[in-house]
Amino acid sequence: MLVDTNQRDTATEIFGHKVPAPIGFAPVGINKIYNPQGELPVARAAGALGLPYCLSTAGSQSIEDVAHANDVGVQSGRGDSGTAAGGGEKGVRFFQLYMPHDDELTRSLLQRAVDSGYTACILTLDTWQLGWRHNDVANSNYAFYHGLGADLGLTDPVFQKRLKEMGIDPVTQPNEAGALWIDNVWHGRAHTWEKAVWAMKLWKELSGGKPFTLKGIQSVADAQKAVELGFDGIVVSNHAGRQVDGAVASLDALEKIVDGASLFPFHIVSFRLLTPLPAVGDKIYIMFDSGVRSASDVVKALALGAKFVFVGRLWIWGLSIMGETGVAHVMRGLLADLDILMNVGGFKNIGEITRETLESGPKDYPLMDAASKL
């Protein structure tokens, strides 16, 4: 208490970009489910706020149109001096890759992202195949199979060639075209570390060395492997709990990854304790994603060692209710929440949010008392 927080600074840097807060727009697919304009109003709102925007490979607008919308938002926004929306012409935007098994298609997607000004690539590791999602199955919530949301693929020259080879006309056969796209994006065939390294090298070749990161890291061993192989960053994420039923909470995973403790420190193999893995918190840029709803969630992630936090469902709710205005309103609210928390919590800048910020008890919490939706 009694800290002079009258002058506060929520700004930070990510991959060389100064941004007004350690908060970005997580990659969320098929935004046309929530709004007829899909990703365009979201990209504009992100640009106006100066916050990094990440486009999903499952996007329902073209890579190029989303980039243009992001820049339009920047040019119309009024951010603080030095941030993306404070005098710049280009938004800070990243491209999230669901990697096909078609290398020519992968190259085409990444080249389009580079040409459209996306300054980092985030490879998602946990969704080669969609998880068994009970509500989605019950509601037939698979838009691609209903001819909706495959625009990012349908505008790709290589995928257009694949459609022609299969004899599919996307205009008269939208369902078939969408099905072929989803079979390239969520194809059900796993990749390997070697393939992830191949993708990183391809991106760096095309982009002139821009950052390449991995999304979906939940174990210390995988985080350490990412460091060893030279990836620029990781996103600690369980895909908001939508992939593996009962997956470890991302916040718990984050703490272990930063500190370097084994996920199973007391597990015995051949009567020997597992050797704790080294910490990676100071060796790679760590981001966090999954379940963020408020500034207190952001601060917890930062205190546990994340440098940046992605938000998804909050702005989806805003997009669903009021389009671009709703997205901007929700995210401005989150930024205000963070600023107020720093004021009343005694933090003058983001760097002052450390592990000492938290009071953490033993992780012996019970399972939630909730009935299954089977």
C-alpha positions as CSV (number, residue, x, y, z in Angstrom):
1,M,0.0,0.0,0.0
2,L,0.9,3.7,-0.2
3,V,2.7,3.1,-3.5
4,D,2.6,6.1,-5.9
5,T,0.6,4.5,-8.8
6,N,-0.7,7.8,-10.2
7,Q,1.5,7.3,-13.3
8,R,1.0,3.7,-14.5
9,D,2.3,1.9,-17.6
10,T,0.6,-1.2,-18.9
11,A,2.8,-1.4,-22.0
12,T,5.1,-4.2,-22.9
13,E,6.9,-5.6,-25.9
14,I,6.3,-8.8,-27.9
15,F,8.7,-9.9,-30.7
16,G,10.1,-6.3,-31.0
17,H,6.7,-4.6,-31.1
18,K,5.7,-2.2,-28.3
19,V,2.1,-2.7,-27.5
20,P,-0.2,-1.0,-24.9
21,A,-0.7,-4.1,-22.8
22,P,0.4,-7.8,-22.5
23,I,-2.9,-8.8,-24.0
24,G,-3.7,-10.1,-27.5
25,F,-6.5,-11.5,-29.6
26,A,-6.2,-15.3,-29.6
27,P,-6.7,-17.2,-32.9
28,V,-10.3,-18.3,-33.1
29,G,-11.7,-20.0,-36.2
30,I,-14.8,-19.5,-38.3
31,N,-15.8,-16.1,-36.9
32,K,-18.7,-16.0,-39.4
33,I,-20.5,-18.3,-37.0
34,Y,-20.8,-15.2,-34.7
35,N,-21.0,-12.4,-37.1
36,P,-21.6,-12.2,-40.9
37,Q,-18.4,-10.2,-41.4
38,G,-16.3,-12.9,-39.6
39,E,-12.8,-11.8,-38.7
40,L,-12.9,-8.4,-40.3
41,P,-14.5,-6.4,-37.4
42,V,-12.2,-8.2,-34.9
43,A,-9.1,-7.3,-36.9
44,R,-10.2,-3.7,-37.1
45,A,-10.9,-3.5,-33.4
46,A,-7.5,-5.0,-32.6
47,G,-5.8,-2.5,-34.9
48,A,-7.6,0.4,-33.3
49,L,-6.6,-0.7,-29.8
50,G,-3.0,-1.4,-30.8
51,L,-3.3,-5.0,-29.5
52,P,-1.7,-7.9,-31.4
53,Y,-4.2,-9.9,-33.5
54,C,-3.7,-13.6,-34.4
55,L,-5.5,-15.0,-37.4
56,S,-6.5,-18.7,-37.4
57,T,-5.9,-20.9,-40.4
58,A,-9.6,-21.8,-39.8
59,G,-10.5,-18.2,-40.5
60,S,-13.6,-17.4,-42.5
61,Q,-12.1,-14.5,-44.3
62,S,-9.0,-14.4,-46.6
63,I,-5.6,-13.7,-45.1
64,E,-5.3,-10.6,-47.2
65,D,-8.7,-9.1,-46.3
66,V,-8.0,-9.6,-42.6
67,A,-4.6,-7.9,-42.9
68,H,-6.2,-4.9,-44.7
69,A,-8.9,-4.7,-42.0
70,N,-6.3,-4.7,-39.3
71,D,-4.4,-1.8,-40.9
72,V,-7.6,0.1,-41.4
73,G,-8.3,-0.3,-37.7
74,V,-4.8,1.0,-36.9
75,Q,-5.2,4.1,-39.1
76,S,-8.5,4.9,-37.5
77,G,-7.5,4.2,-33.9
78,R,-6.1,6.6,-31.3
79,G,-3.5,4.7,-29.2
80,D,-0.7,6.1,-27.1
81,S,2.4,7.3,-28.7
82,G,4.7,4.4,-29.6
83,T,2.1,1.7,-29.8
84,A,0.7,0.1,-32.9
85,A,-2.3,2.4,-32.9
86,G,-0.3,5.5,-32.1
87,G,0.9,6.8,-35.4
88,G,1.8,3.6,-37.2
89,E,0.2,2.4,-40.4
90,K,0.4,-1.4,-39.8
91,G,-1.2,-3.6,-37.2
92,V,0.8,-6.1,-35.1
93,R,-0.6,-9.4,-36.4
94,F,0.4,-13.0,-36.3
95,F,-0.6,-16.0,-38.3
96,Q,-1.7,-19.2,-36.5
97,L,-0.9,-22.3,-38.6
98,Y,-2.8,-25.6,-38.6
99,M,-0.3,-27.4,-40.8
100,P,-1.6,-29.5,-43.6
101,H,0.1,-32.6,-44.8
102,D,0.3,-30.9,-48.2
103,D,3.6,-29.1,-48.2
104,E,2.8,-27.0,-51.2
105,L,-0.3,-25.8,-49.5
106,T,1.6,-25.0,-46.3
107,R,4.1,-23.0,-48.2
108,S,1.3,-21.1,-50.0
109,L,-0.4,-20.2,-46.7
110,L,2.8,-19.0,-45.1
111,Q,3.8,-17.0,-48.2
112,R,0.4,-15.3,-48.2
113,A,0.9,-14.4,-44.5
114,V,4.3,-13.0,-45.1
115,D,3.1,-11.0,-48.1
116,S,0.2,-9.6,-46.0
117,G,2.4,-8.3,-43.1
118,Y,2.0,-11.0,-40.5
119,T,5.1,-10.8,-38.3
120,A,5.1,-14.1,-36.5
121,C,3.8,-17.6,-37.0
122,I,2.2,-19.7,-34.3
123,L,2.0,-23.4,-35.0
124,T,-0.8,-25.1,-33.1
125,L,0.3,-28.6,-31.9
126,D,-2.8,-30.0,-30.2
127,T,-5.4,-29.9,-32.9
128,W,-4.5,-32.1,-35.9
129,Q,-7.9,-33.5,-35.2
130,L,-10.9,-32.0,-33.4
131,G,-11.5,-33.4,-29.9
132,W,-14.7,-35.2,-29.1
133,R,-16.9,-32.2,-28.2
134,H,-20.3,-33.4,-27.0
135,N,-22.1,-30.2,-27.6
136,D,-20.7,-29.8,-31.1
137,V,-21.7,-33.3,-32.0
138,A,-25.2,-32.8,-30.6
139,N,-25.7,-29.6,-32.5
140,S,-23.8,-30.6,-35.7
141,N,-21.6,-27.6,-35.0
142,Y,-19.2,-28.2,-37.9
143,A,-19.7,-25.2,-40.1
144,F,-17.2,-26.3,-42.9
145,Y,-19.4,-29.3,-43.7
146,H,-22.4,-26.9,-44.1
147,G,-20.5,-24.7,-46.6
148,L,-19.7,-21.9,-44.1
149,G,-16.3,-20.5,-43.1
150,A,-13.8,-22.0,-45.5
151,D,-13.0,-18.7,-47.1
152,L,-9.3,-18.6,-46.0
153,G,-8.8,-21.9,-47.9
154,L,-11.0,-21.1,-50.8
155,T,-8.9,-18.0,-51.6
156,D,-5.7,-20.0,-51.6
157,P,-4.3,-20.7,-55.1
158,V,-2.9,-24.1,-54.2
159,F,-6.2,-25.2,-52.5
160,Q,-8.1,-23.9,-55.5
161,K,-5.9,-26.2,-57.6
162,R,-6.7,-29.1,-55.3
163,L,-10.4,-28.4,-55.7
164,K,-10.1,-28.5,-59.4
165,E,-8.1,-31.8,-59.2
166,M,-11.0,-33.3,-57.2
167,G,-13.6,-32.0,-59.6
168,I,-15.2,-29.8,-56.9
169,D,-16.8,-26.5,-57.8
170,P,-16.8,-24.3,-54.6
171,V,-19.7,-22.2,-55.9
172,T,-22.1,-25.0,-56.7
173,Q,-20.6,-27.5,-54.1
174,P,-19.8,-25.4,-51.0
175,N,-20.3,-28.3,-48.6
176,E,-17.9,-30.5,-50.5
177,A,-15.4,-27.7,-50.8
178,G,-15.6,-27.0,-47.1
179,A,-15.2,-30.7,-46.3
180,L,-12.0,-30.9,-48.4
181,W,-10.7,-27.8,-46.6
182,I,-11.4,-29.2,-43.1
183,D,-9.7,-32.4,-44.2
184,N,-6.6,-30.4,-44.9
185,V,-6.8,-28.4,-41.7
186,W,-7.9,-30.9,-39.1
187,H,-6.8,-34.0,-40.9
188,G,-6.4,-36.4,-38.0
189,R,-2.8,-37.3,-38.9
190,A,-0.1,-36.3,-36.4
191,H,3.0,-34.3,-37.2
192,T,6.4,-34.8,-35.5
193,W,9.0,-32.5,-33.9
194,E,11.0,-32.9,-37.2
195,K,8.1,-31.5,-39.2
196,A,7.6,-28.6,-36.8
197,V,11.3,-27.7,-37.3
198,W,10.7,-28.0,-41.1
199,A,7.8,-25.5,-40.8
200,M,9.9,-23.1,-38.7
201,K,12.7,-23.2,-41.2
202,L,10.2,-22.6,-44.1
203,W,8.7,-19.6,-42.3
204,K,12.0,-18.1,-41.5
205,E,13.1,-18.6,-45.1
206,L,10.0,-16.9,-46.4
207,S,9.8,-14.1,-43.8
208,G,13.4,-13.2,-43.4
209,G,13.8,-14.7,-40.0
210,K,10.7,-13.6,-38.2
211,P,9.6,-15.4,-35.0
212,F,8.1,-18.9,-35.1
213,T,6.4,-20.2,-32.0
214,L,4.5,-23.3,-30.7
215,K,1.0,-23.3,-29.3
216,G,-0.4,-26.1,-27.1
217,I,2.7,-26.8,-24.9
218,Q,1.5,-28.3,-21.5
219,S,4.5,-30.2,-20.3
220,V,8.0,-29.3,-19.0
221,A,9.6,-31.8,-21.3
222,D,7.9,-30.3,-24.4
223,A,8.9,-26.8,-23.4
224,Q,12.5,-27.9,-22.9
225,K,12.4,-29.6,-26.3
226,A,11.2,-26.3,-27.9
227,V,14.1,-24.5,-26.4
228,E,16.6,-27.1,-27.6
229,L,15.3,-27.0,-31.1
230,G,15.5,-23.2,-31.4
231,F,11.8,-22.1,-31.4
232,D,11.3,-18.5,-30.6
233,G,8.4,-18.9,-28.2
234,I,5.7,-21.2,-26.8
235,V,2.1,-20.6,-25.9
236,V,1.1,-22.6,-22.8
237,S,-2.5,-23.7,-23.7
238,N,-4.9,-26.6,-23.5
239,H,-7.0,-25.1,-26.3
240,A,-9.4,-23.8,-23.7
241,G,-10.2,-27.3,-22.6
242,R,-11.8,-28.2,-25.9
243,Q,-9.3,-30.9,-27.0
244,V,-8.4,-33.3,-24.2
245,D,-11.2,-34.0,-21.7
246,G,-9.7,-33.6,-18.2
247,A,-6.5,-32.0,-19.5
248,V,-4.2,-30.4,-16.9
249,A,-5.1,-26.7,-16.3
250,S,-2.9,-24.4,-18.3
251,L,-2.2,-22.2,-15.3
252,D,-0.8,-25.2,-13.4
253,A,1.2,-26.2,-16.5
254,L,2.6,-22.7,-16.8
255,E,4.0,-22.7,-13.3
256,K,5.8,-26.0,-13.8
257,I,7.1,-25.0,-17.2
258,V,8.5,-21.7,-15.9
259,D,10.0,-23.3,-12.8
260,G,11.2,-26.4,-14.5
261,A,9.7,-29.0,-12.1
262,S,8.6,-32.3,-13.5
263,L,4.9,-32.7,-14.0
264,F,5.2,-35.9,-11.9
265,P,8.0,-35.2,-9.5
266,F,7.3,-38.2,-7.2
267,H,6.6,-40.8,-9.9
268,I,9.0,-43.7,-9.5
269,V,10.6,-45.5,-12.5
270,S,12.8,-48.5,-11.7
271,F,12.9,-47.3,-8.1
272,R,14.5,-44.0,-9.1
273,L,13.0,-40.6,-8.8
274,L,12.6,-38.8,-12.1
275,T,15.2,-36.1,-12.6
276,P,13.6,-32.7,-12.5
277,L,13.8,-30.9,-15.8
278,P,15.5,-27.5,-16.0
279,A,13.5,-24.3,-16.0
280,V,12.8,-22.6,-19.3
281,G,11.4,-19.4,-18.0
282,D,14.4,-17.3,-19.0
283,K,15.3,-19.2,-22.2
284,I,12.3,-18.7,-24.4
285,Y,9.4,-16.2,-24.8
286,I,6.5,-17.7,-22.9
287,M,2.9,-16.8,-23.7
288,F,-0.4,-18.0,-22.1
289,D,-3.8,-18.9,-23.4
290,S,-6.9,-20.6,-22.0
291,G,-9.7,-19.5,-19.7
292,V,-8.7,-15.8,-19.4
293,R,-11.8,-13.8,-18.4
294,S,-10.5,-10.8,-16.4
295,A,-7.5,-8.7,-15.5
296,S,-6.9,-10.9,-12.4
297,D,-6.5,-13.9,-14.8
298,V,-4.0,-11.9,-16.8
299,V,-2.0,-10.8,-13.7
300,K,-1.9,-14.4,-12.4
301,A,-0.4,-15.6,-15.7
302,L,2.1,-12.8,-15.7
303,A,3.0,-13.5,-12.1
304,L,3.6,-17.1,-12.9
305,G,6.1,-16.2,-15.6
306,A,4.2,-15.6,-18.8
307,K,5.2,-12.5,-20.8
308,F,2.0,-12.2,-22.8
309,V,-1.6,-13.4,-22.6
310,F,-4.1,-14.2,-25.3
311,V,-7.8,-13.8,-24.9
312,G,-10.5,-15.5,-27.0
313,R,-14.0,-16.0,-25.7
314,L,-14.4,-12.5,-24.3
315,W,-14.2,-10.8,-27.6
316,I,-16.2,-13.6,-29.3
317,W,-19.1,-12.7,-26.9
318,G,-18.7,-9.0,-27.9
319,L,-18.6,-9.9,-31.6
320,S,-21.7,-12.0,-31.3
321,I,-23.7,-9.3,-29.6
322,M,-22.6,-6.1,-31.3
323,G,-19.9,-6.7,-34.0
324,E,-16.9,-4.5,-34.0
325,T,-18.4,-2.2,-31.4
326,G,-18.9,-5.2,-29.1
327,V,-15.4,-6.4,-29.6
328,A,-13.9,-3.0,-28.8
329,H,-16.1,-2.6,-25.8
330,V,-15.2,-5.9,-24.2
331,M,-11.5,-5.5,-24.8
332,R,-11.5,-1.8,-23.6
333,G,-13.2,-3.1,-20.5
334,L,-10.4,-5.7,-20.0
335,L,-7.7,-3.0,-20.5
336,A,-9.5,-0.8,-18.0
337,D,-9.8,-3.7,-15.6
338,L,-6.0,-4.2,-15.8
339,D,-5.2,-0.6,-15.3
340,I,-7.5,-0.4,-12.2
341,L,-6.1,-3.6,-10.8
342,M,-2.6,-2.2,-11.1
343,N,-3.7,1.0,-9.4
344,V,-5.3,-0.6,-6.4
345,G,-2.7,-3.4,-6.2
346,G,0.2,-1.1,-6.1
347,F,1.9,-1.9,-9.5
348,K,3.4,1.0,-11.5
349,N,4.3,-1.2,-14.5
350,I,4.0,-4.7,-15.8
351,G,7.5,-5.6,-14.8
352,E,6.5,-5.2,-11.1
353,I,4.1,-8.2,-11.4
354,T,6.2,-11.1,-10.1
355,R,5.7,-14.4,-8.3
356,E,5.6,-12.5,-5.0
357,T,2.3,-11.1,-6.2
358,L,0.6,-14.4,-5.6
359,E,-0.4,-16.3,-2.5
360,S,-0.6,-19.9,-3.6
361,G,-1.7,-22.9,-1.5
362,P,-1.3,-26.6,-2.2
363,K,-3.0,-27.9,-5.3
364,D,-5.4,-30.3,-3.6
365,Y,-8.6,-28.8,-4.9
366,P,-11.5,-31.3,-5.4
367,L,-13.2,-32.1,-8.7
368,M,-16.2,-29.9,-9.6
369,D,-19.5,-31.2,-8.5
370,A,-21.2,-31.2,-12.0
371,A,-23.2,-33.7,-13.9
372,S,-21.9,-35.0,-17.3
373,K,-23.6,-33.8,-20.4
374,L,-23.3,-37.1,-22.1
